[in-house]
Amino acid sequence: MARTPELVYAELEADQRRVYDAIIAGPRGQVQGPLKVWLQSADLADRAQALGAFCRFGTSLPPRLSELAIITMGAHWRAAFEWFAHAPLAIKAGVDPAAVEAIRTGKAPTFAQADEAAVYSFAHELLTTREVSDATYQEALARLGKKGVVELTGILGYYGLISMTIKAFEVPLPAGTADPFSDLP
């Protein structure tokens, strides 16, 4: 049984259509992946997609750093749809493809830029130890500022919700796309 619902616009209720239309009109321009799941609860979808639009397009972090945070979360959860959607964006935004591959495979990436190392260390440490050491926090603060660290944490939280949705509802990859984590133990 498929866990991710198929959406037929004509069958959506009025509140679902309103949110669907808002997503289409926004910076994403399409309803796919976990957004399709969330539309089963129009209120959740409305609030989550608004937060997501901010986390992806509106923070003070440049796309290079926000996409790095997103793929770090996606790799942690092995959320294939998230990786499929964001790994190319991370590379396009300037993250070294070798670092992207290291993150995918669970190896320690090497970064040429100190702000990338700070974002990765903060995210990785928070995900793997459930806390952030003073040294890691201070480095992130020095590189991103207070607002940036708060927004980084928000990005991680939002993409944690994305990842959990992808995993719980088995959000499929587009047809013909291989699972990017299938070669990992």
N, C-alpha and C positions, 0 to 999 in steps of 0.2 A: 504494500500500500504506500503510495506516495505521501510524504509528509508535507511537502511544499505545495501549496494550493496553486492551481492554474487560475489565472484571473481572466475573466471575460467581463469587459467593461460594462456591457449592457446588463449584466447580472449583479453588479455592485449596488449596494444600497446608497442612498443619497450622501450620507456622511463619508462613506468609503470613496465615492466619486470625487467629493470635494478634496479629500487628501490626495487621491491619485492625481487629480488635476494640478494641485499645488506642487507635487513632486515633479511632474512633467514640466511645469512652468519654471521651476527652480534651476539651480546650477547643474543638477544631475541630468535632467532632460529625459529620464527614463525610469521606469519602475522595474527593478530586477532584484534578484537575490533575496536577501532578508526583508527588503521592503515589501515584497509580495506576501511574506508571512505576516508581517506586522499589520497589513491592511485588514486582516481578519478582526482586528480591534482598531477601529478608526481613530479612537482617542490616543492609543499608544502610538500608532503610526504617525499621527500628526505631531505629537510631541517629540518622538524619537527622530523623525526625519528633520525637524527643525534644529534639534541639537546636532544632528549629523551634518547638516549643511554648515553650521557654525564650525564644528570641529574640523571639517575637511577644507572649507573655503574661507573661514572668517577669523581664524586665530592670528596672533602676532608672529607665529612661527612660519618660516618660509616652507613652501611645499616639500623641499628636500628633507626637512626635519620632520614634518608631520607624516609624510609618507614612510619615512624610516621607522617612526613609532608604530604606524599602522602595520607594516610588514613584520615588525618584531612581535606584535600581538598575534597576527595571523599565523606566524610560524609556531609560536608557543602553543596555540590551539590546534595547529595543523588544519586550519580552516581553509580548505582548498579554494572556495569561491573568493574569499577575501584576498588570498595570495594571487589568484588569477587576475583579480581586478586591480590590485595595488602594486605588485612587484614591477610591472612595466612602468607605472607612474613614478615609482621611486627612482628607477633608472633614468627616466626622462627628466626628472627633476634634478638629477645630478649625483645620486648615490652610486658609488662604484659598483658595477655588476658583480665583481668578485666578493664584495661585502654582502650584497644581496644573496648571492649563492651560499655564502658561509652562514648567514642567518637561516636560510631555508633548511640547511642540513644540520643545524644545531651547533656549528663550530663557532669559535670566537672570531668575529670579523675584525679586520684592520681598517682604520679610517685615517685619511690624510688630514681631515679637518677636525679640530678639537670639539666643535659644537656637535658634530655627528657622534663622536665617541661619548660625549656627555649624555646625549639623548639615548643612545643604545644602552649605556651603563645603567642609567636611571630606570629605563623600561625593563631591561633584563633582570636587574636586581629586584625590582618590585615584583615581577612575575615569579621569579624563582625562589626568593626568600620571604616574600610577603612583607617586606619593609625596605627602606632605603637608608643606607648608612649615612652618617654625617658627612663623610668625605665625598660620597657620590652626590648627595644633596647640594653641598657647597659648590661642587664643580658645575652642576646643572644651573644653580643660581648664578654663578659667575658668567656662564655662557648665555643663559636665556633670560635672566632677570626673574623677579617674583611672578610677574604676569605670565611669562613664558612657562615657568615650572607649573603653575596652576593649570594653564591651558594644555600642557603636555599630559598632565595627570587626567584631565578631562578627555583628551583624545584617547588615551589608553582605556579609560572607563567605557567610553562610547564604543570603541572597537572591541572591547571585551564583550559587550552586549551583542554586537554584530557577530562575533565569533561563536558565542553560545547559541545564537539563533541559527547560524549556519549548521552547527553540529547537531543541535536538538531536532531540527526539522529537515536534516539531510538535504540542504539546499544544493541542487545539482549544478555542476559546471555546464557551460554551453555545450551543445552536442559536438562531438569530435574533439573535445579538449581533455587532455590527460590530467589525472590527479597529480599535482606537483609534488606531493609527498609520498607517492606510491613506492618510490625506491628506498624509503627510509624504514628502519626497523620499528 
